[in-house]
Amino acid sequence: MIRDLLANLHWSVLPVVSMFMFMSVFIGVLIWVYRKDSNIIYKEMENFPNE
């Protein structure tokens, strides 16, 4: 079954899929970092002692 799937797969689609996955993760990280309540967490981290 996997052999048939790989034999009939159009390889030209893979760069588009990988770019979409990369952009989704990148935008997700940006949203996570700049979300509304993240400033509180970063202020707490600022006060940790450097080792």
C-alpha positions in Angstrom: 0.0 0.0 0.0 2.8 2.5 0.9 4.7 1.4 -2.2 1.7 2.2 -4.4 1.2 5.6 -2.7 4.8 6.5 -3.2 4.8 5.3 -6.8 1.8 7.5 -7.7 2.8 10.5 -5.7 3.4 13.7 -7.6 6.7 14.9 -6.2 6.2 18.4 -7.4 3.7 19.0 -4.6 6.2 18.4 -1.8 7.9 21.8 -1.9 4.6 23.5 -1.7 3.5 21.3 1.2 6.8 21.8 3.1 6.6 25.6 2.5 3.1 25.7 3.9 4.1 23.7 6.9 7.1 26.0 7.6 5.0 29.1 7.3 2.3 27.6 9.6 4.9 26.9 12.3 6.6 30.3 11.8 3.3 32.2 12.1 2.3 30.0 15.0 5.5 30.9 16.9 5.0 34.6 16.2 1.4 34.4 17.5 2.6 32.5 20.6 5.4 35.1 21.3 3.3 38.2 20.8 0.1 37.0 22.4 -1.7 39.3 24.8 -0.6 37.7 28.2 3.0 36.8 27.2 4.4 40.0 28.6 3.8 38.8 32.1 5.9 35.6 31.5 8.7 37.6 30.0 8.8 40.0 32.9 9.1 37.1 35.3 11.9 35.6 33.2 13.7 38.9 33.3 14.1 38.6 37.0 15.8 35.2 37.0 19.4 35.2 38.1 22.0 34.6 35.4 24.1 31.6 36.1 
